């Protein structure tokens, strides 16, 4: 019955689902796609449906890269925890040190009630189901107060983080800038002269870090001629069709982008900018991004497991949406950021770098993007070093990825929430209006929120 729900509409529906899933790869926060009706979280549970079970799996239970089935719903509910079985990856080593303990003080939260985005009373447990949660962990004052896994998600399996990747790249860039190894005011071409004839030829690194770049890059997934499809094919994130003659990797793709508009004028969320920053970071550091992230962050957290980046055919890590990370280690990372960069007995990220992120960018430039006035977007927000920053209430700042990935840091409530999801609608407008109300209610329960 579930399988007929996803296939009975034929090729048109499959194209729609693939277009929705493509938004996750590109990480566009404003991605739009018309979604058909989907089975709910229980009916689409990948463990119940038995995807990729058996030796070998039955043909109808196979998920493949080559035919695009890995990006269809409900298959994505398995894919997001198994990307390295489908795509080439580069490991982010967790180091050889001892695991940093996470104290546990579990709290019963499932029955927590709050009003959803439609004004109807709902519960925390219901919110998790409605947003197709794969795993969630809540820290309060450094202790685990809530932790649950659904479907095939487990504490040790890295899950697709999608555009949370951007915030790691932005953080690494900011750390290099703090050390004097990267000049935010320098032209991008000071580090990557190969893009002198592209959109990035007259832009600065700071404009790149805050996504105020004027570049012709459409994330219109319904238009097969838009740049987002070239981006995905160049990086190998979707299969290239027979006879494909476009760019073969991210390097080639970025060199071909053209300018549109003025740099520095307005915030414009475009995944290509994160890929360009990833290239700059690689050049400034003189090493692969996966190695840099392990050296500067992941190996110092006392992490339990490795993470990994998807890589293109030239070995370049996807800085726009290619990270997969384990949930508990993401919580350690979020707590480190909440504590001003200090964790596991050491200052991992300079306090000044975290302070600069929390300060935020220019809200006036952000407002020009025209996001709807809903929690997580709209009024009172800005973007700094590829982090989303609220200038209201508790001063929340967060990293987010399509399909419902989140690192949500509430300094006033002393709370960190990390959430992995496989929502069938890629755009975060499909889940943030609900999840942010739940997070705010939780902050109130934990005693520090407004």
Protein Blocks (a to p, Z undefined) as FASTA:
>chain_A
ZZmmmmmnommlmmmmmmmmmmmmnopakbccdddddddfklmomklnopaiajdddfkl
cccfklommmpcfklmmmmmmmmmmbccddddebjadcdddddddddfklpccddfkopa
cdfklmmmmnopabdcddeehiafbdcdehjbcfklccdekjmmmmmmmmmmmmmmmnop
acfkbcfklmmmmlmmmmklmccfklmmnopaccdddfbfklmkbmklmmmmmnopaccd
ehiabdfbfklmmmmpccedjehkaccddfklmmmmmmmmmmmnopafklmmmmmmmmmn
opabdcdddddfkopacfklmcccdfklmmmmmmmmmnoopaehiafbgfklmmmmmnop
afklmmmnopacdehiaehiaceehiacdfehjlpacdddehhiacdddfknopacdddd
ddfblblklmmmmmmmmmmmmmmmnopaZZ
